[in-house]
Amino acid sequence: MQHILNNVSILYPRLNQPYRYDPKGYEDKETGKLSGRTVPCKWDEEGAGYETNFIMDKDEAVTLGRICKEAWKNAVALNNNWPSEPTKMPAKTVKAEDGSTEYHGKCRIKAKYGSDQTQLPKQVDAKRNPFPSDFRLTTGSKANISVTVVPFFMSKDNNGVSLRIRAVQVTELAQEQVSNNDPFSVVDGYTTDDTFVSAPAPVEDLLEDDEIPF
């Protein structure tokens, strides 16, 4: 089942290349302790995929919940051993710092299924112009996301509905957050604006125009 999430706020996008979770991917420089983090990887590595979290408004969350329940109900009708209610859903409510309720979701697609490489999720602007394949979407951006709603059943405790990301339409690009930890003050002199940067070469579309859902 195809669905478009409209006007969501992007969180932690990892769409420019495959990523995987590494349980020992981060070392604390002070303590030397290792902890997990998501790291870039090759498409054929175990656990590799493309993903992003997002925040949606209440109406969008209600619509998504209804669609997910409908998809699960249809799957149960074809699989007698599936439970009547799923244990996992792709969205949840979260209390914000100001005490308000936010509706968070996550969509992901594996970088491979079997031995076949998955298409990189397509990213386009508001006019449907494609971004280069290495375009880096930023947290805080506004976007529409095309997903496939997929019920799954691995066991009685591991089942539910997932969202496979297919494409993203960026309607508002947030500035990338860069830590400002250098010791310098602003002075007169050369800036990056003085450098001429040529336009990127056109890239081949990863989806046909009539496949773009926006």
N, CA and C atoms as a LAMMPS dump frame, in Angstrom:
ITEM: TIMESTEP
0
ITEM: NUMBER OF ATOMS
642
ITEM: BOX BOUNDS ff ff ff
-5.0000000000000000e+02 5.0000000000000000e+02
-5.0000000000000000e+02 5.0000000000000000e+02
-5.0000000000000000e+02 5.0000000000000000e+02
ITEM: ATOMS id mol type element x y z
1 1 1 N 0.842 -1.191 0
2 1 2 C 0 0 0
3 1 3 C 0.886 1.253 0
4 2 1 N 0.664 2.131 -0.959
5 2 2 C 1.457 3.35 -1.064
6 2 3 C 0.797 4.484 -0.266
7 3 1 N 1.616 5.349 0.312
8 3 2 C 1.089 6.473 1.083
9 3 3 C 2.095 7.614 1.036
10 4 1 N 1.593 8.847 1.06
11 4 2 C 2.458 10.026 1.103
12 4 3 C 2.24 10.748 2.425
13 5 1 N 3.318 10.922 3.166
14 5 2 C 3.305 11.697 4.408
15 5 3 C 3.549 13.153 4.033
16 6 1 N 2.597 14.01 4.339
17 6 2 C 2.65 15.397 3.887
18 6 3 C 3.172 16.352 4.95
19 7 1 N 4.063 17.246 4.529
20 7 2 C 4.543 18.362 5.345
21 7 3 C 5.069 17.914 6.707
22 8 1 N 5.989 16.962 6.691
23 8 2 C 6.593 16.492 7.937
24 8 3 C 7.926 17.202 8.164
25 9 1 N 8.361 17.22 9.415
26 9 2 C 9.681 17.755 9.763
27 9 3 C 10.672 16.6 9.838
28 10 1 N 11.779 16.741 9.153
29 10 2 C 12.763 15.669 9.045
30 10 3 C 13.655 15.616 10.286
31 11 1 N 13.935 14.394 10.753
32 11 2 C 14.853 14.165 11.863
33 11 3 C 15.873 13.099 11.467
34 12 1 N 17.135 13.387 11.658
35 12 2 C 18.217 12.405 11.487
36 12 3 C 18.143 11.666 10.15
37 13 1 N 18.123 12.388 9.032
38 13 2 C 18.045 11.707 7.739
39 13 3 C 19.366 11.028 7.374
40 14 1 N 19.274 9.829 6.843
41 14 2 C 20.443 9.083 6.359
42 14 3 C 20.062 8.496 5.005
43 15 1 N 20.08 9.376 4
44 15 2 C 19.568 9.019 2.685
45 15 3 C 20.582 9.188 1.566
46 16 1 N 21.739 9.788 1.869
47 16 2 C 22.719 10.04 0.814
48 16 3 C 23.548 8.813 0.474
49 17 1 N 23.556 7.825 1.37
50 17 2 C 24.278 6.577 1.149
51 17 3 C 23.781 5.569 2.185
52 18 1 N 24.153 4.29 2.048
53 18 2 C 23.714 3.31 3.048
54 18 3 C 24.361 3.55 4.415
55 19 1 N 23.622 3.222 5.458
56 19 2 C 24.111 3.293 6.833
57 19 3 C 23.702 2.009 7.555
58 20 1 N 24.415 1.69 8.628
59 20 2 C 24.056 0.552 9.476
60 20 3 C 24.353 0.914 10.926
61 21 1 N 23.747 0.184 11.828
62 21 2 C 23.99 0.405 13.253
63 21 3 C 25.188 -0.415 13.691
64 22 1 N 26.155 0.264 14.302
65 22 2 C 27.353 -0.387 14.828
66 22 3 C 27.31 -0.299 16.353
67 23 1 N 27.172 -1.431 17.066
68 23 2 C 27.06 -1.394 18.531
69 23 3 C 28.321 -0.883 19.222
70 24 1 N 29.441 -0.838 18.486
71 24 2 C 30.686 -0.329 19.055
72 24 3 C 31.26 0.783 18.177
73 25 1 N 30.376 1.553 17.592
74 25 2 C 30.814 2.543 16.608
75 25 3 C 31.3 3.854 17.171
76 26 1 N 31.13 4.073 18.488
77 26 2 C 31.55 5.354 19.067
78 26 3 C 32.355 5.117 20.329
79 27 1 N 33.522 5.759 20.421
80 27 2 C 34.371 5.652 21.607
81 27 3 C 34.433 6.989 22.323
82 28 1 N 34.062 6.986 23.583
83 28 2 C 34.157 8.189 24.406
84 28 3 C 35.632 8.485 24.67
85 29 1 N 36.096 9.661 24.248
86 29 2 C 37.516 9.989 24.36
87 29 3 C 37.982 10.101 25.805
88 30 1 N 37.081 10.446 26.712
89 30 2 C 37.46 10.603 28.113
90 30 3 C 37.475 9.277 28.859
91 31 1 N 36.469 8.443 28.598
92 31 2 C 36.363 7.184 29.345
93 31 3 C 36.861 5.969 28.573
94 32 1 N 36.94 6.095 27.257
95 32 2 C 37.344 4.956 26.437
96 32 3 C 36.246 3.936 26.218
97 33 1 N 35.055 4.201 26.74
98 33 2 C 33.954 3.264 26.597
99 33 3 C 33.364 3.325 25.19
100 34 1 N 32.939 2.157 24.709
101 34 2 C 32.345 2.062 23.389
102 34 3 C 30.82 2.031 23.494
103 35 1 N 30.164 2.673 22.58
104 35 2 C 28.706 2.65 22.537
105 35 3 C 28.252 2.591 21.083
106 36 1 N 26.972 2.335 20.881
107 36 2 C 26.455 2.157 19.537
108 36 3 C 26.193 3.469 18.828
109 37 1 N 26.299 3.43 17.514
110 37 2 C 25.952 4.583 16.696
111 37 3 C 25.701 4.1 15.271
112 38 1 N 25.003 4.91 14.496
113 38 2 C 24.767 4.599 13.095
114 38 3 C 25.919 5.139 12.262
115 39 1 N 26.477 4.294 11.396
116 39 2 C 27.677 4.665 10.638
117 39 3 C 27.462 4.408 9.15
118 40 1 N 28.149 5.149 8.281
119 40 2 C 28.087 4.877 6.841
120 40 3 C 28.666 3.5 6.543
121 41 1 N 28.181 2.879 5.487
122 41 2 C 28.664 1.547 5.138
123 41 3 C 28.427 1.274 3.66
124 42 1 N 28.844 0.113 3.207
125 42 2 C 28.585 -0.319 1.838
126 42 3 C 27.189 -0.945 1.756
127 43 1 N 26.621 -0.949 0.576
128 43 2 C 25.239 -1.396 0.419
129 43 3 C 25.053 -2.875 0.741
130 44 1 N 26.122 -3.672 0.592
131 44 2 C 25.964 -5.109 0.804
132 44 3 C 26.359 -5.565 2.205
133 45 1 N 26.606 -4.615 3.126
134 45 2 C 26.915 -4.988 4.501
135 45 3 C 25.628 -5.343 5.252
136 46 1 N 25.773 -6.202 6.239
137 46 2 C 24.623 -6.633 7.036
138 46 3 C 23.999 -5.439 7.755
139 47 1 N 22.692 -5.273 7.617
140 47 2 C 21.99 -4.187 8.288
141 47 3 C 22.01 -2.865 7.557
142 48 1 N 22.604 -2.812 6.374
143 48 2 C 22.695 -1.557 5.621
144 48 3 C 21.313 -1.105 5.153
145 49 1 N 21.082 0.199 5.186
146 49 2 C 19.799 0.708 4.734
147 49 3 C 19.791 2.22 4.641
148 50 1 N 18.658 2.751 4.192
149 50 2 C 18.423 4.197 4.113
150 50 3 C 17.234 4.499 5.022
151 51 1 N 17.308 5.615 5.752
152 51 2 C 16.235 5.87 6.703
153 51 3 C 16.146 7.333 7.084
154 52 1 N 15.024 7.695 7.649
155 52 2 C 14.871 8.988 8.29
156 52 3 C 13.74 8.915 9.31
157 53 1 N 13.875 9.669 10.374
158 53 2 C 12.78 9.893 11.309
159 53 3 C 12.058 11.163 10.884
160 54 1 N 10.878 11.382 11.42
161 54 2 C 10.125 12.582 11.062
162 54 3 C 9.116 12.903 12.147
163 55 1 N 8.685 14.16 12.168
164 55 2 C 7.611 14.616 13.06
165 55 3 C 6.453 15.071 12.187
166 56 1 N 5.261 14.592 12.495
167 56 2 C 4.068 14.956 11.72
168 56 3 C 3.035 15.599 12.636
169 57 1 N 2.066 16.273 12.032
170 57 2 C 1.021 16.862 12.854
171 57 3 C -0.019 15.788 13.214
172 58 1 N -0.958 16.152 14.06
173 58 2 C -1.911 15.178 14.587
174 58 3 C -2.77 14.565 13.483
175 59 1 N -3.251 15.394 12.565
176 59 2 C -4.108 14.874 11.497
177 59 3 C -3.362 13.856 10.648
178 60 1 N -2.094 14.143 10.346
179 60 2 C -1.301 13.213 9.54
180 60 3 C -1.065 11.921 10.321
181 61 1 N -0.852 12.043 11.633
182 61 2 C -0.642 10.856 12.47
183 61 3 C -1.9 9.99 12.526
184 62 1 N -3.061 10.617 12.618
185 62 2 C -4.324 9.871 12.649
186 62 3 C -4.524 9.133 11.33
187 63 1 N -4.252 9.807 10.226
188 63 2 C -4.389 9.175 8.908
189 63 3 C -3.441 7.999 8.762
190 64 1 N -2.176 8.19 9.181
191 64 2 C -1.195 7.109 9.088
192 64 3 C -1.616 5.926 9.954
193 65 1 N -2.1 6.196 11.154
194 65 2 C -2.543 5.12 12.034
195 65 3 C -3.676 4.31 11.421
196 66 1 N -4.613 5.005 10.808
197 66 2 C -5.742 4.315 10.171
198 66 3 C -5.26 3.434 9.015
199 67 1 N -4.339 3.952 8.203
200 67 2 C -3.835 3.197 7.056
201 67 3 C -3.049 1.973 7.518
202 68 1 N -2.242 2.136 8.565
203 68 2 C -1.458 1.011 9.078
204 68 3 C -2.374 -0.08 9.635
205 69 1 N -3.417 0.31 10.35
206 69 2 C -4.361 -0.671 10.906
207 69 3 C -5.096 -1.404 9.782
208 70 1 N -5.43 -0.669 8.729
209 70 2 C -6.11 -1.293 7.592
210 70 3 C -5.184 -2.298 6.903
211 71 1 N -3.91 -1.913 6.735
212 71 2 C -2.949 -2.821 6.107
213 71 3 C -2.76 -4.078 6.945
214 72 1 N -2.717 -3.928 8.262
215 72 2 C -2.563 -5.081 9.148
216 72 3 C -3.791 -5.987 9.085
217 73 1 N -4.967 -5.376 9.088
218 73 2 C -6.202 -6.155 9.019
219 73 3 C -6.265 -6.974 7.737
220 74 1 N -5.852 -6.385 6.629
221 74 2 C -5.849 -7.104 5.352
222 74 3 C -4.851 -8.257 5.37
223 75 1 N -3.683 -8.035 6.03
224 75 2 C -2.675 -9.095 6.11
225 75 3 C -3.152 -10.246 6.986
226 76 1 N -3.82 -9.923 8.089
227 76 2 C -4.342 -10.955 8.994
228 76 3 C -5.364 -11.831 8.276
229 77 1 N -6.153 -11.224 7.394
230 77 2 C -7.161 -11.975 6.655
231 77 3 C -6.547 -13.037 5.749
232 78 1 N -5.282 -12.821 5.364
233 78 2 C -4.59 -13.768 4.484
234 78 3 C -3.657 -14.701 5.248
235 79 1 N -3.466 -14.426 6.532
236 79 2 C -2.535 -15.225 7.34
237 79 3 C -3.186 -15.541 8.678
238 80 1 N -3.71 -16.732 8.82
239 80 2 C -4.464 -17.097 10.014
240 80 3 C -3.619 -17.133 11.282
241 81 1 N -2.294 -17.309 11.138
242 81 2 C -1.441 -17.416 12.319
243 81 3 C -0.984 -16.058 12.845
244 82 1 N -1.348 -14.978 12.158
245 82 2 C -0.969 -13.645 12.626
246 82 3 C -1.915 -13.205 13.744
247 83 1 N -1.401 -12.479 14.758
248 83 2 C -2.279 -11.995 15.838
249 83 3 C -3.227 -10.918 15.329
250 84 1 N -4.288 -10.715 16.035
251 84 2 C -5.292 -9.732 15.607
252 84 3 C -4.775 -8.306 15.708
253 85 1 N -3.821 -8.068 16.623
254 85 2 C -3.247 -6.735 16.797
255 85 3 C -1.73 -6.81 16.656
256 86 1 N -1.104 -5.853 15.961
257 86 2 C 0.361 -5.862 15.8
258 86 3 C 1.056 -5.427 17.081
259 87 1 N 2.302 -5.861 17.255
260 87 2 C 3.07 -5.439 18.428
261 87 3 C 3.899 -4.192 18.169
262 88 1 N 4.176 -3.892 16.887
263 88 2 C 5.005 -2.732 16.564
264 88 3 C 4.338 -1.891 15.487
265 89 1 N 4.422 -0.57 15.671
266 89 2 C 3.887 0.36 14.686
267 89 3 C 4.974 1.381 14.343
268 90 1 N 4.9 2.03 13.175
269 90 2 C 5.987 2.916 12.736
270 90 3 C 5.929 4.328 13.298
271 91 1 N 5.021 4.594 14.232
272 91 2 C 4.894 5.934 14.797
273 91 3 C 4.54 5.849 16.268
274 92 1 N 4.822 6.944 16.993
275 92 2 C 4.521 6.993 18.421
276 92 3 C 4.353 8.442 18.848
277 93 1 N 3.727 8.638 20.005
278 93 2 C 3.605 9.976 20.567
279 93 3 C 4.774 10.226 21.509
280 94 1 N 5.27 11.467 21.497
281 94 2 C 6.429 11.857 22.305
282 94 3 C 6.117 13.178 22.989
283 95 1 N 6.491 13.295 24.247
284 95 2 C 6.323 14.554 24.974
285 95 3 C 7.497 15.474 24.667
286 96 1 N 7.202 16.654 24.146
287 96 2 C 8.237 17.637 23.85
288 96 3 C 8.686 18.331 25.129
289 97 1 N 9.77 19.099 25.036
290 97 2 C 10.319 19.783 26.214
291 97 3 C 9.322 20.77 26.805
292 98 1 N 8.477 21.36 25.943
293 98 2 C 7.501 22.33 26.449
294 98 3 C 6.229 21.669 26.97
295 99 1 N 6.218 20.33 27.003
296 99 2 C 5.072 19.606 27.521
297 99 3 C 4.03 19.23 26.485
298 100 1 N 4.176 19.72 25.264
299 100 2 C 3.221 19.399 24.207
300 100 3 C 3.463 17.988 23.672
301 101 1 N 2.495 17.472 22.949
302 101 2 C 2.597 16.14 22.368
303 101 3 C 3.054 16.227 20.921
304 102 1 N 4.062 15.447 20.574
305 102 2 C 4.539 15.365 19.197
306 102 3 C 4.3 13.954 18.666
307 103 1 N 4.178 13.855 17.368
308 103 2 C 3.908 12.575 16.727
309 103 3 C 5.097 12.214 15.837
310 104 1 N 5.877 11.247 16.304
311 104 2 C 7.122 10.871 15.642
312 104 3 C 6.939 9.576 14.853
313 105 1 N 7.607 9.494 13.728
314 105 2 C 7.579 8.282 12.928
315 105 3 C 8.952 7.997 12.343
316 106 1 N 9.079 6.822 11.748
317 106 2 C 10.335 6.425 11.118
318 106 3 C 10.032 5.606 9.877
319 107 1 N 10.798 5.854 8.823
320 107 2 C 10.677 5.04 7.615
321 107 3 C 12.073 4.611 7.181
322 108 1 N 12.146 3.429 6.608
323 108 2 C 13.442 2.842 6.283
324 108 3 C 13.281 1.853 5.132
325 109 1 N 14.354 1.658 4.399
326 109 2 C 14.381 0.593 3.412
327 109 3 C 15.771 -0.018 3.419
328 110 1 N 15.838 -1.335 3.342
329 110 2 C 17.128 -2.014 3.321
330 110 3 C 17.883 -1.667 2.046
331 111 1 N 19.206 -1.672 2.142
332 111 2 C 20.03 -1.396 0.963
333 111 3 C 20.064 -2.586 0.015
334 112 1 N 19.634 -3.752 0.492
335 112 2 C 19.531 -4.915 -0.384
336 112 3 C 18.46 -5.851 0.141
337 113 1 N 17.845 -6.565 -0.764
338 113 2 C 16.91 -7.631 -0.431
339 113 3 C 17.398 -8.877 -1.16
340 114 1 N 17.778 -9.883 -0.388
341 114 2 C 18.46 -11.026 -0.981
342 114 3 C 19.834 -10.591 -1.436
343 115 1 N 20.135 -10.782 -2.699
344 115 2 C 21.418 -10.329 -3.251
345 115 3 C 21.263 -9.109 -4.146
346 116 1 N 20.049 -8.558 -4.222
347 116 2 C 19.771 -7.437 -5.12
348 116 3 C 19.878 -6.101 -4.39
349 117 1 N 20.615 -5.168 -4.988
350 117 2 C 20.767 -3.838 -4.412
351 117 3 C 19.486 -3.035 -4.587
352 118 1 N 19.107 -2.31 -3.532
353 118 2 C 17.915 -1.475 -3.555
354 118 3 C 18.223 -0.12 -4.183
355 119 1 N 17.248 0.445 -4.864
356 119 2 C 17.406 1.791 -5.389
357 119 3 C 17.544 2.797 -4.255
358 120 1 N 18.449 3.746 -4.438
359 120 2 C 18.566 4.863 -3.512
360 120 3 C 17.25 5.636 -3.523
361 121 1 N 16.668 5.956 -2.348
362 121 2 C 15.434 6.745 -2.346
363 121 3 C 15.637 8.061 -3.096
364 122 1 N 14.738 8.352 -4.011
365 122 2 C 14.873 9.557 -4.816
366 122 3 C 14.524 10.779 -3.987
367 123 1 N 15.275 11.874 -4.202
368 123 2 C 15.02 13.134 -3.511
369 123 3 C 14.86 14.229 -4.562
370 124 1 N 13.744 14.958 -4.478
371 124 2 C 13.451 16.021 -5.43
372 124 3 C 13.063 17.283 -4.668
373 125 1 N 13.111 18.427 -5.388
374 125 2 C 12.702 19.676 -4.761
375 125 3 C 11.21 19.904 -4.974
376 126 1 N 10.725 21.084 -4.593
377 126 2 C 9.293 21.369 -4.664
378 126 3 C 8.756 21.32 -6.09
379 127 1 N 9.63 21.562 -7.086
380 127 2 C 9.231 21.533 -8.494
381 127 3 C 9.523 20.18 -9.141
382 128 1 N 9.861 19.193 -8.336
383 128 2 C 10.139 17.82 -8.787
384 128 3 C 11.465 17.693 -9.519
385 129 1 N 12.353 18.679 -9.334
386 129 2 C 13.692 18.579 -9.91
387 129 3 C 14.541 17.675 -9.026
388 130 1 N 15.203 16.662 -9.588
389 130 2 C 15.974 15.731 -8.758
390 130 3 C 17.242 16.353 -8.201
391 131 1 N 17.565 16.019 -6.952
392 131 2 C 18.837 16.386 -6.367
393 131 3 C 19.899 15.373 -6.802
394 132 1 N 21.182 15.75 -6.725
395 132 2 C 22.239 14.76 -6.985
396 132 3 C 22.121 13.595 -6.008
397 133 1 N 22.649 12.443 -6.399
398 133 2 C 22.502 11.235 -5.584
399 133 3 C 23.161 11.377 -4.214
400 134 1 N 24.166 12.275 -4.076
401 134 2 C 24.852 12.445 -2.789
402 134 3 C 24.299 13.633 -1.993
403 135 1 N 23.157 14.164 -2.391
404 135 2 C 22.533 15.264 -1.668
405 135 3 C 22.275 14.875 -0.224
406 136 1 N 22.595 15.786 0.689
407 136 2 C 22.433 15.515 2.117
408 136 3 C 21.261 16.329 2.667
409 137 1 N 20.168 15.634 2.929
410 137 2 C 19.018 16.254 3.568
411 137 3 C 19.382 16.569 5.02
412 138 1 N 18.769 17.615 5.589
413 138 2 C 19.148 18.07 6.919
414 138 3 C 17.984 17.982 7.897
415 139 1 N 18.325 17.736 9.147
416 139 2 C 17.331 17.758 10.222
417 139 3 C 16.673 19.132 10.284
418 140 1 N 15.359 19.135 10.454
419 140 2 C 14.615 20.382 10.51
420 140 3 C 14.009 20.787 9.185
421 141 1 N 14.387 20.111 8.111
422 141 2 C 13.807 20.406 6.803
423 141 3 C 12.342 19.962 6.773
424 142 1 N 11.566 20.576 5.891
425 142 2 C 10.185 20.176 5.669
426 142 3 C 10.117 19.363 4.386
427 143 1 N 9.285 18.328 4.384
428 143 2 C 9.242 17.457 3.213
429 143 3 C 7.96 16.652 3.157
430 144 1 N 7.69 16.119 1.968
431 144 2 C 6.684 15.086 1.765
432 144 3 C 7.443 13.784 1.513
433 145 1 N 6.984 12.695 2.105
434 145 2 C 7.695 11.424 1.984
435 145 3 C 6.761 10.366 1.413
436 146 1 N 7.212 9.722 0.349
437 146 2 C 6.467 8.603 -0.231
438 146 3 C 6.95 7.308 0.408
439 147 1 N 6.02 6.524 0.936
440 147 2 C 6.37 5.272 1.606
441 147 3 C 5.455 4.143 1.122
442 148 1 N 5.93 2.927 1.314
443 148 2 C 5.095 1.743 1.138
444 148 3 C 4.801 1.183 2.523
445 149 1 N 3.542 0.989 2.834
446 149 2 C 3.123 0.463 4.134
447 149 3 C 3.188 -1.067 4.061
448 150 1 N 4.041 -1.661 4.913
449 150 2 C 4.323 -3.091 4.815
450 150 3 C 4.075 -3.798 6.155
451 151 1 N 3.051 -4.629 6.264
452 151 2 C 2.888 -5.474 7.455
453 151 3 C 3.949 -6.581 7.451
454 152 1 N 4.425 -6.967 8.632
455 152 2 C 5.424 -8.033 8.709
456 152 3 C 5.157 -8.908 9.924
457 153 1 N 5.6 -10.147 9.839
458 153 2 C 5.473 -11.085 10.947
459 153 3 C 6.722 -11.95 11.007
460 154 1 N 7.539 -11.749 12.061
461 154 2 C 8.731 -12.555 12.286
462 154 3 C 8.482 -13.595 13.382
463 155 1 N 7.722 -13.202 14.389
464 155 2 C 7.347 -14.084 15.498
465 155 3 C 6.176 -13.44 16.228
466 156 1 N 5.67 -14.094 17.252
467 156 2 C 4.536 -13.532 17.992
468 156 3 C 4.916 -12.266 18.742
469 157 1 N 6.213 -12.083 19.006
470 157 2 C 6.661 -10.881 19.7
471 157 3 C 7.334 -9.874 18.775
472 158 1 N 7.534 -10.245 17.532
473 158 2 C 8.202 -9.37 16.57
474 158 3 C 7.372 -9.313 15.296
475 159 1 N 6.403 -8.438 15.306
476 159 2 C 5.517 -8.269 14.16
477 159 3 C 4.967 -6.855 14.176
478 160 1 N 4.375 -6.443 13.078
479 160 2 C 3.812 -5.108 13.046
480 160 3 C 3.743 -4.545 11.647
481 161 1 N 3.83 -3.223 11.573
482 161 2 C 3.75 -2.514 10.307
483 161 3 C 4.958 -1.593 10.19
484 162 1 N 5.629 -1.619 9.035
485 162 2 C 6.772 -0.756 8.794
486 162 3 C 6.504 0.129 7.588
487 163 1 N 7.283 1.206 7.482
488 163 2 C 7.185 2.122 6.343
489 163 3 C 8.483 2.048 5.547
490 164 1 N 8.404 1.603 4.31
491 164 2 C 9.578 1.582 3.441
492 164 3 C 9.631 2.888 2.655
493 165 1 N 10.69 3.651 2.849
494 165 2 C 10.818 4.943 2.177
495 165 3 C 11.127 4.735 0.7
496 166 1 N 10.441 5.496 -0.141
497 166 2 C 10.634 5.411 -1.588
498 166 3 C 11.204 6.697 -2.178
499 167 1 N 10.672 7.838 -1.75
500 167 2 C 11.116 9.115 -2.305
501 167 3 C 10.79 10.237 -1.336
502 168 1 N 11.515 11.359 -1.481
503 168 2 C 11.327 12.524 -0.617
504 168 3 C 11.223 13.768 -1.487
505 169 1 N 10.225 14.587 -1.209
506 169 2 C 10.108 15.891 -1.86
507 169 3 C 10.404 16.961 -0.819
508 170 1 N 11.517 17.653 -0.992
509 170 2 C 11.947 18.67 -0.029
510 170 3 C 11.248 19.986 -0.353
511 171 1 N 10.446 20.477 0.573
512 171 2 C 9.738 21.738 0.375
513 171 3 C 10.41 22.9 1.092
514 172 1 N 11.232 22.589 2.088
515 172 2 C 11.975 23.626 2.82
516 172 3 C 13.237 22.987 3.378
517 173 1 N 14.394 23.467 2.937
518 173 2 C 15.666 22.883 3.35
519 173 3 C 16.258 23.663 4.512
520 174 1 N 16.446 22.995 5.637
521 174 2 C 17.033 23.643 6.81
522 174 3 C 18.552 23.708 6.671
523 175 1 N 19.135 24.73 7.266
524 175 2 C 20.581 24.865 7.244
525 175 3 C 21.21 23.762 8.075
526 176 1 N 22.3 23.198 7.564
527 176 2 C 22.975 22.136 8.293
528 176 3 C 23.579 22.678 9.572
529 177 1 N 23.377 21.952 10.662
530 177 2 C 23.903 22.372 11.958
531 177 3 C 25.372 21.984 12.077
532 178 1 N 26.232 22.978 12.22
533 178 2 C 27.663 22.741 12.354
534 178 3 C 28.121 23.289 13.694
535 179 1 N 28.86 22.471 14.437
536 179 2 C 29.333 22.92 15.747
537 179 3 C 30.327 24.055 15.572
538 180 1 N 30.165 25.102 16.382
539 180 2 C 31.031 26.282 16.289
540 180 3 C 32.03 26.248 17.443
541 181 1 N 33.058 25.392 17.308
542 181 2 C 33.999 25.22 18.415
543 181 3 C 35.403 25.7 18.062
544 182 1 N 35.515 26.567 17.021
545 182 2 C 36.846 27.1 16.73
546 182 3 C 37.113 28.317 17.612
547 183 1 N 38.389 28.688 17.83
548 183 2 C 38.734 29.754 18.774
549 183 3 C 38.797 31.133 18.152
550 184 1 N 38.339 31.299 16.898
551 184 2 C 38.574 32.547 16.19
552 184 3 C 37.375 33.482 16.246
553 185 1 N 37.648 34.768 16.026
554 185 2 C 36.598 35.755 15.851
555 185 3 C 36.539 36.136 14.375
556 186 1 N 35.478 36.817 13.964
557 186 2 C 35.329 37.21 12.568
558 186 3 C 36.291 38.346 12.244
559 187 1 N 37.031 38.223 11.12
560 187 2 C 37.976 39.25 10.674
561 187 3 C 37.783 39.477 9.18
562 188 1 N 38.372 40.552 8.643
563 188 2 C 38.325 40.807 7.212
564 188 3 C 39.236 39.824 6.49
565 189 1 N 38.815 39.377 5.326
566 189 2 C 39.652 38.465 4.563
567 189 3 C 38.842 37.534 3.699
568 190 1 N 39.477 36.476 3.243
569 190 2 C 38.883 35.517 2.314
570 190 3 C 37.716 34.776 2.948
571 191 1 N 36.669 34.571 2.176
572 191 2 C 35.543 33.753 2.608
573 191 3 C 35.222 32.737 1.521
574 192 1 N 34.451 31.737 1.894
575 192 2 C 34.088 30.705 0.918
576 192 3 C 33.227 31.272 -0.192
577 193 1 N 32.578 32.427 0.044
578 193 2 C 31.777 33.054 -1
579 193 3 C 32.632 33.53 -2.163
580 194 1 N 33.959 33.684 -1.938
581 194 2 C 34.859 34.149 -2.987
582 194 3 C 35.217 33.052 -3.975
583 195 1 N 34.877 31.811 -3.634
584 195 2 C 35.245 30.686 -4.482
585 195 3 C 34.122 30.365 -5.449
586 196 1 N 34.48 30.251 -6.734
587 196 2 C 33.484 29.893 -7.735
588 196 3 C 33.264 28.392 -7.7
589 197 1 N 32.014 28.002 -7.528
590 197 2 C 31.662 26.588 -7.499
591 197 3 C 30.78 26.29 -8.696
592 198 1 N 31.213 25.401 -9.545
593 198 2 C 30.442 25.068 -10.737
594 198 3 C 29.22 24.247 -10.351
595 199 1 N 28.203 24.322 -11.187
596 199 2 C 26.983 23.563 -10.937
597 199 3 C 27.275 22.083 -11.054
598 200 1 N 26.62 21.249 -10.24
599 200 2 C 26.862 19.812 -10.319
600 200 3 C 26.406 19.251 -11.648
601 201 1 N 27.122 18.243 -12.112
602 201 2 C 26.731 17.592 -13.356
603 201 3 C 25.395 16.905 -13.17
604 202 1 N 24.554 16.862 -14.224
605 202 2 C 23.271 16.183 -14.088
606 202 3 C 23.462 14.716 -13.75
607 203 1 N 22.569 14.196 -12.952
608 203 2 C 22.651 12.791 -12.588
609 203 3 C 21.481 12.05 -13.202
610 204 1 N 21.668 10.787 -13.45
611 204 2 C 20.621 9.968 -14.047
612 204 3 C 19.537 9.71 -13.019
613 205 1 N 18.299 9.887 -13.427
614 205 2 C 17.186 9.64 -12.516
615 205 3 C 17.188 8.193 -12.065
616 206 1 N 16.937 7.985 -10.78
617 206 2 C 16.846 6.641 -10.251
618 206 3 C 15.43 6.086 -10.39
619 207 1 N 14.476 6.981 -10.633
620 207 2 C 13.109 6.565 -10.908
621 207 3 C 12.632 7.275 -12.164
622 208 1 N 11.794 6.635 -12.923
623 208 2 C 11.194 7.293 -14.069
624 208 3 C 10.283 8.411 -13.584
625 209 1 N 10.119 9.454 -14.415
626 209 2 C 9.3 10.597 -14.015
627 209 3 C 7.906 10.194 -13.582
628 210 1 N 7.308 9.211 -14.29
629 210 2 C 5.945 8.847 -13.935
630 210 3 C 5.869 8.002 -12.677
631 211 1 N 7.043 7.648 -12.101
632 211 2 C 7.062 6.921 -10.843
633 211 3 C 7.145 7.853 -9.645
634 212 1 N 7.517 9.134 -9.896
635 212 2 C 7.624 10.089 -8.795
636 212 3 C 6.212 10.422 -8.328
637 213 1 N 5.88 10.206 -7.058
638 213 2 C 4.508 10.345 -6.606
639 213 3 C 4.096 11.766 -6.303
640 214 1 N 4.978 12.732 -6.517
641 214 2 C 4.662 14.1 -6.112
642 214 3 C 4.192 14.95 -7.285
